[in-house]
Structure formats: structure tokens, C-alpha cells
Amino acid sequence: MRLSYPDGLTPDIEMAEGGTMLENKTKFADLKVMLDNNKETVKMEAMKRIINMVAKGKDASELFPAVVKNVAVKHLELKKLVYVYLVRYAEEQQDLALLSISTFQRALKDPNQLIRASALRVLSSIRVQMIAPVMLLAIKDSVRDMSAYVRKVAAHAIPKLYSLDPDLQEPLIESIDFLLGDKRTLVLGSAVHAFEQTCPDRLDLLHKHYRSLCQALVDVDEWGQVVMIGLLTRYARTQFTKPEEGEKRLDPDYALLISSVRSLLQSRNCAVVMAVAQLYFYTAPRTQLSLIPRALIRLLRGPNEVQYVVLVNIATICAAREDEEESLFFTIKGMFEPYLKSFFIQSSDSKLIKQLKLQILTCLVTETNVQIVVKELQAYLQMNELAGLAIEAIGRCALKVHSAEGSCLSLLVNMISSQKENIVCSSVVVLKRLLHTEASESLLKRVVKLIPSIKNSAAKACVVWLVCTHIDKMASMAPDVLRIIAKNFCDESDEVKLQALNLAVRLWANDRQRCELLIKYVLQLARYDRSYDIRDRCRFIRNCIFRNGVFPIECFLQNKPAPSMHSQFGDREHYQLGTLSHLLNQKCVDYSDLPEFPEVAPDPTIRRTARPLPAEMTNATLKEQGLNSESKEESNEESNVDAEDEEEEADDEEEEDSEEEEDSEDESEEQYCVEEAPVITNSKLGKQFSKDNPSNDMDLLLDLNFETSIHTSQYSRVSSKQSDDYTLALDPTFSAGIGVKTCFNRVLSVTSSSMVNNQWIIWLNSEDIKKADICFVFDKESSEGVKCSGDINIFGLSSGEERTVCVGIDFDDHCRRAVWTARFEAKLLKVEVVPTPLDLVEAIEINVNQFELERKRLSGLHEIEKSFSSGFEVDINKLLSLVATKQVEGIPLSFASQTVTRKTIVLFSLQQRDCWTLVVNCENSTFCSTFAHTLWEKCKA
């Protein structure tokens, strides 16, 4: 009998946590009452209980109307909890969420960054296409928010909006491009994720951000690093040519990528290590690949899931065949051999991991380690679940290393007499492979005697196959084998029956008179067998041997080729390592093949409009940095990011970002000439010349200058005409063959925006000295008021070779001298660098109105005039080669610069009165006077 209830009153009963039976209509009644209460403390308690339910996976969607009414509360903590709930259920309750969209829009202007971010999260969680324009406007505003936390949330909202309305891709790409240039590493990982989800094929957007992404990689959050490394791998495969073995010169940007990810091989995150390993595998020179095995072996100490993924990748690498010596897989395969014992099976390993380790062990076996491997495999025979797999592994060792075939064969023969059926069956199956071409008669007889006791069908089929293959040696016993099979033919498995039919054909060809009746009997049984395959094979054989015409019976007697060892992981090479497609051995959704290296590299200057290349990342220092196979592992500081500190970190960013936004694009337009061999570091060689090395940690703290201020400018720095006016600073005639010439090349210093970039060319010109190491140590005492980026170390400088080094120097807008000393061949060498005022300025972008306002402000004592003679002719090209400046558009012969350190505006113009007059305006009167005089003298010359 079925009871009927009034509509809406059917008791949907569930067991509450306290053991009380509650109806669905009333189980949230108390929470709804609490949410309608006027007291914020009561609402707070209700929201805590609701979020607790959501965290436990319980459905709390019924409370959406009651929760959404509190979206406009003023209590900060309560509003955070409401937004957390709305993010979870906004997609399910779209109609109700739309009613509060105006509240979310107002919250986007809230002073608290967490509220702004939460509002954007809720807005992007409403999957209604009609609000896509509203979301687009919110994202455009949020990507330029002062808070890095809000910008990070905006980056995550971009893929959501793109999936909602793909037609908005172009405006979203503009936002992604802006986020990729963000200086905060908190934002970069999310920006790259948005790029991959929205426009993964637009690699042209990365050109100007490539260097900054490489340099920021180590500071990005771990999951952001995984996405960035994958993107940079694809970028490298399209922008750089394939590194050839023995190639000494690498593209500096290419070297920057390889160097930037190296320390991440020691990351605590397994996904990061795997990503770096695949980047090295697919992009790095072969001399760098020795770093991969050690990093992957370290991951084998992790949980079973991590071990499985790593072992699948290692198994694919080790599955390379001997005839593939040119492949990358074969190259790295040999690098795993020193870690052979890391693949020995442990009792705590799962079954899948044990199988993978056995596969890898047999792939790594060689003539030198085969005895170690076979001895280890013998130990596994005592484990019931591993015995069969271990025997198969022994067989693979015998097939791969022919010198060990005899010992492996005798081991397998001894196992035939084992009391354990699984060991006997596995041994027979493996013996079939080993005895394919050569087998002694005594061994075959020993195997044949096992037929009555073998119950495993695969093993019995192997014995019959062996007799059939070596029938010339088993002529006396072959009929008996067929007779034994014929007794229970109907009960045998299909594979045994098929082998019996093959044996019957061979006996018909070799011993027809003695076995004719037996053969006909077997064929008659097979003719009416239940299996279609057996009947089909029997019909084929009968038509061949019983027909009146002559049939070439030799077609049944052909010898089959010996089995070759083929790993099941060998066919995974065409999938990219570390991907889900590679793990599953099938193409998954969104998987794309890694692009091939280009034959000719694209123009490298497309990346020079971005942040300059660090000096220590260029070609000649690769060896010095340890970027080769013999280099020692460098230590790595692992940054621990705590998720609980996210709110605290976001609160601290409001103050920091207000200053950073102003000059976020200043460095993005600078060109950099990628020369060879800059090395600027405080190395061990440099320390022996240093006069003020801190002796302890306290000295290190005392040496810090907390009063150093960073000067900013409201005008953007732009590139100017580079200078190649070198000055001989060290004559090799008087310095044991060491020569140095320097030049202020007007390139942005990678050390600091307050430093000028001084380029050195160092060479050795000596018949007695073939190679030299030299360190130029910065002399602080002689360089009063001057700071620099560090000492200059040159290693392995050959006679006749030139090295180019870039060093950053802060002269504090004064023409002071910077001194470096070095001791070489018992001589004290001294290099002095003294700038002119023209070397201490940089070009800036300024419009007509700004120029006129600044010139009016800098009048009177801040203005210097210098008149030229009547025969003077203006040469703009010469002027631009003398000083780093940019002509103001709209005003003829007017130029704008600023000092490098203090960012003091320097304006100058050429005005034609009775004669040409140079007018210079600068707030620093002393600098203005010296600058005007120097420029006047240079123009006259």
C-alpha cells in the first residue's frame, strides 16, 4: 500500500550528525533564522556552520536565498564568508545570483582588496552569457588594480570568461599581455595559466616578456612554475635551433632558460621537477642531460602515485633500442645505469611499481651488470606474486646479453623441477623464447616429460611448440606428444589445440607412415570442435594434405624468426614526457604535440625590446656557471609558500604596488646587445683580493645600507643610439699582456635602474701565457661615493681571445672615478673608469606640453646658455651619438633626458639667435653647468 502525502510534505528523512531524525524541510530552518537575525555575531556563527558543511562536501544550496541577502553586509569577515559560499553555488543558482550583480559591481570598488577579489570571483562564477560585457569591464579594471592579489584573481577570471564567450578573445588577449608584464611573481603564474587557456598559439606575445618570465621563474608559486615551464618549453622549440653536440656557442636567451630552471630540479614539488626534466630532455644540449636522472631518482622516495608516474617516464626513456643510438632516449638511458640499485624492488612497493621496476631493470642490463641483476631477480622468485614476472625478466636478460644466455638458461632449467606450478609454467614459456633456434636434445626431452603434469595451457602450448619447432631432434618423441594431447583433445584450450594441429602437419611431412592414423584422428576431432578457429584451421589443413593435387607441404615447415625483445613502453615515445597522454598511452583532450625545432632560428632581436639579458647568462659563462655534465650541483634555496598567509600577503601588497605601478613598463622597451662572456660575481677567486670581506654574519648585517633610496621618474625611459666609443683603460704592453678598453654603451643595467652600464672588452696578448684566469676587484677606498654590481671574474682567457663584460656603476650623478685592481703575473693592474656628464644621463619620452612646463620651471639659476661661433653647423646625428637623449616631437632641435641615478630632468635645445646657442635646463645647477660645458665642447670639436 502506498501512502499519499500533501504536496511538499513528503518526509525526506535523513540522519543528522547528532543522531536525530530530521525532515528536509526543517533541517536548515535554524540556519535560515540565524541568517535573518539582525545581530552580526549570530549571522557569523551561521555562516561558519554553513562553510563547514560545504567543506565536508554536504549540499547547502538550499540556503542560497538566505545567504545572498547578506551580500551587502558591512562586517568584513562576514562578507568574506558570504562570498566564499557564493563562489561555490553561484553557477548552480544563476537566477538568484543575477539579482545581486549590482552589489558585486559596487564591491569591485571596495577599499579592501580581498572584497574586490572575492566579488570578481563571484562575478566570474555566474555562467550567464548576458553578463559577459560586465565581466569584461570588471576584468579590464582588475588587471590594473593596485593589489597583486586582485590582479591574480583577474587572471583566473579570464579563462572563465573566454569559455563563456569565445568572441571576446581579442580584448582578453590585451589583458593577458598586460598581466604577463607584471612585476609581481604572485601574478605571473596565473597570467601564464590564462595565456595557456585562452590563446596558447599566440607565442608572439611572449617575445617581450620572455626574459622577465625566465628570471622570475624561481620565485613563482609551484603550480605556476609547472605551467610556465611547459609554456617556455614550447617557446624554446619554436624560437631556437636544435643544439648540436659539441656546440660551444648558445643563443644567450636559450642559455638563460636552461640556467633559470636548473635550480628547480631540487624543488620539493614533484610536478615541478618532472616539468624541468622534460624541458631539459626536449630543449637542452645533450651535455646537460646528465642532470635529469638524479632528479628523477630523488622522486622515487615519494608516495606510490608519484613513483608510478616517474617510473613510467623512466621506462619510456630506457626502452630505447640499441639501433637508436642517435635518439635522445638512448642518450639518457645510459645515464640511469649508475642508479641501477634504485630500481631494486622493496616490500612496500605496489604491484604496478614492482612491474615497472622489473621492466626498467631488464632495459638497463648490460654485460657489466648482468650478474647483479640476475642475482637480484633470483631473490624475487621467493615472492609468489613476483615469481612469474621475475622469470620473464631473467629471460629478457638472456635475450639482451648473449654472454649471460647460458647461465640464465641453466637457471630456468633448474626451475622446471620446482614444486610450484606457477614457476614451472613461467619457466617453460620463457624457455620457448630462448630455445627457439638452438636447443639440446636432453633439455628438450626433460621439458617434454613435464607435459602430463603441466596444467597451465600457455605452458603446455609452449612445450608442444618446442617439439614442433625441433621435430628433427624429437623424431622419436613427437608422436607420443601428439598422442598425449589427443587423449584429452576436447578438454584442452584452444592454444594447445592449435599447436597440436601444427605438430600433426609436421609429423605428416616427416613420419607419415607411422603416424597417419593418429593424425587423421586428431583432425577428425578438430573438425567437430566447438571453437570456430579450430574448425577453420582444421578445414584448411585437410584441404592442403588430403587433396589429390600436389601441395607444397614445405610452407608448413618454414622456420620462424627468433623473437625480439620489445618493451611495452617503446611505443610511447611519440607522446611528450610528463603528460597524461604519455601516462595513459593515448591522446587525451587538449593534448598537442611538441613542435619541432626550426631549421633557421627566428630573429633574436625580437626579445631585445624586453628586459635586458643578465650578464651572467651569456655564452662564455655557461662553463663557468657549471652548465655542463661534469659540473657540481649548485645549492638551491626552496621557498616555502604557506596558503594560510595568503590574506596577510595580500594585505601587505597595497602599499608596495602603488609605487611599482608607476614604472612597471620603464624597462620593457630597452634594447640590449647580447655579447659574449660577461662574468660579474663575487667568486672564490675574487675573494682573495677583496680587502673588506665580512668575517661573520654580524659583519654582513653591518655592511647593509638601509638608507639607500630608489629614485623614480614620472617619465618613461626609452632606448637611445648605442655608443661604441671605447677608451683604453689598460695597455697590454705594460700589463703582462692583459688589455682592457671600456665604453658607456647606454644600455639599461640589469643590476639596477640607477646604474649606468659600462661595457668592457678584455683580451690577452701574450706569447708566453696561453691561458689566464684574472679577477678585477672593485676598490671601494679609491672609488669613494661610487657603487658597482660586483667584481669581474674572467676564467680561461686564451691568448688572442676577447671577452665582453658589462658592469653596472652608480656614480650618483657625479663624475667620480671607479677603480678596479687585479694582480696578474706579479703585477698590480689598475683599471679606472671616469664618466663625463654626458655618460650619466638616459633618454626619456616627453611630449610638447610637458617639455614647455618643465622648461618654465627650470629657468633662472637652473638654465645655462652656451653660444657657438658663427661658422657652427648643427649635426643632429653627431648630437645623438654624443649623449643619450630623444628629440621632442613638435619642437625642433629640443631634446629630453634625465640623470640615471636621481632621475633629475635634463632638457637642452639648440636655438638660432645671432648665432647658434645651446640652452640647458636642469634642477641640479652644478650638473647643469658641467653638462652644458661638456656638450658644448664636444659639439664644437
Number of C-alpha atoms within 10 A of each C-alpha: 3 4 5 8 9 6 6 7 11 13 11 9 12 13 10 11 7 6 8 9 12 15 16 15 14 10 14 16 12 10 21 19 13 20 23 15 13 9 10 16 13 16 21 19 14 21 23 15 13 23 18 12 13 17 10 9 9 11 12 15 17 14 17 19 13 15 23 19 15 17 20 15 13 10 12 12 11 22 21 18 19 25 24 18 22 26 19 17 22 24 17 15 17 14 12 14 21 16 12 15 17 9 13 24 17 12 21 22 16 14 10 15 24 22 21 23 23 24 31 26 23 22 29 29 21 26 19 16 12 10 16 19 13 14 22 20 10 20 25 19 16 25 24 17 21 19 27 28 25 28 28 23 24 31 28 23 23 30 22 19 28 20 14 18 16 13 11 16 17 13 11 24 18 12 24 26 17 16 25 25 21 24 19 21 19 19 27 29 29 29 31 27 23 27 29 17 16 22 17 13 11 11 16 10 16 22 17 21 21 22 22 20 26 19 17 16 23 21 16 21 18 22 15 21 28 22 22 25 24 17 19 19 23 21 20 23 19 20 19 21 19 19 17 11 9 9 9 11 13 19 17 22 24 20 20 23 25 23 19 16 23 22 18 24 23 22 20 14 15 22 19 24 25 25 24 28 25 21 25 22 21 22 24 21 20 19 15 19 20 20 23 22 19 15 19 21 17 16 21 19 11 12 10 15 11 14 23 21 20 23 23 23 24 23 25 23 26 27 25 24 17 10 8 11 11 9 13 15 19 18 19 21 21 15 18 22 18 11 13 17 12 16 19 15 20 11 8 9 15 14 12 12 21 21 18 19 24 22 25 26 27 25 25 23 21 19 12 9 12 21 16 12 22 25 11 17 24 15 12 18 17 12 12 12 13 20 21 20 20 26 29 22 23 28 25 24 27 24 18 21 15 12 14 18 18 12 13 22 19 11 16 22 18 11 19 20 15 13 9 12 15 17 23 23 26 22 28 26 20 22 26 21 19 21 17 17 15 8 15 10 13 11 12 19 14 13 21 20 13 18 18 11 9 18 14 15 16 17 24 27 25 22 27 25 20 25 25 26 22 20 18 13 17 19 15 11 16 23 21 13 21 24 18 12 22 20 11 9 19 15 11 16 15 19 14 22 23 19 22 26 21 21 25 26 23 21 23 19 15 15 16 15 10 12 19 13 11 18 22 15 14 21 24 15 15 25 18 13 18 11 12 12 13 21 18 13 16 23 15 11 17 15 11 16 16 11 9 8 8 9 12 10 14 9 8 13 15 9 11 9 8 11 12 10 14 13 18 11 21 15 14 21 16 12 20 18 24 19 18 16 19 23 20 12 15 12 15 12 8 8 14 11 11 15 12 13 18 14 10 11 14 12 9 14 14 13 19 22 17 24 25 22 24 21 25 23 25 24 23 23 20 22 15 17 15 15 20 17 13 12 14 11 13 11 8 13 11 13 13 9 11 7 8 8 10 11 12 9 14 17 17 12 16 18 11 13 17 12 12 15 15 14 16 14 17 18 20 21 18 19 24 23 12 21 17 23 25 26 29 22 16 16 14 10 19 19 14 11 18 17 12 11 12 13 8 8 9 9 12 11 10 10 12 9 8 7 6 7 8 11 12 17 15 12 19 18 27 20 22 20 18 18 17 13 12 15 13 16 18 19 15 17 11 11 20 18 20 21 20 21 19 23 21 25 23 26 24 27 25 20 17 17 20 23 23 31 26 21 22 24 20 21 20 23 19 16 9 9 14 13 14 15 12 17 26 24 25 25 22 17 11 13 18 13 14 20 17 19 20 19 23 24 22 22 18 14 19 17 18 13 12 18 20 21 23 29 23 24 22 22 24 17 24 19 18 17 16 24 20 19 18 19 15 17 11 9 11 10 18 17 22 16 20 13 19 16 21 20 24 28 26 27 26 26 20 19 14 13 10 13 18 13 10 17 19 12 14 20 14 9 12 18 22 20 17 16 17 17 11 9 7 13 11 12 9 11 9 11 14 17 15 18 23 27 28 21 21 20 13 10 13 11 14 19 24 24 27 22 25 25 23 16 21 19 23 26 24 24 19 18 16 11 8 10 13 18 18 20 18 26 28 28 18 17 15 11 20 21 19 17 24 23 18 13 19 18 12 14 17 11 5
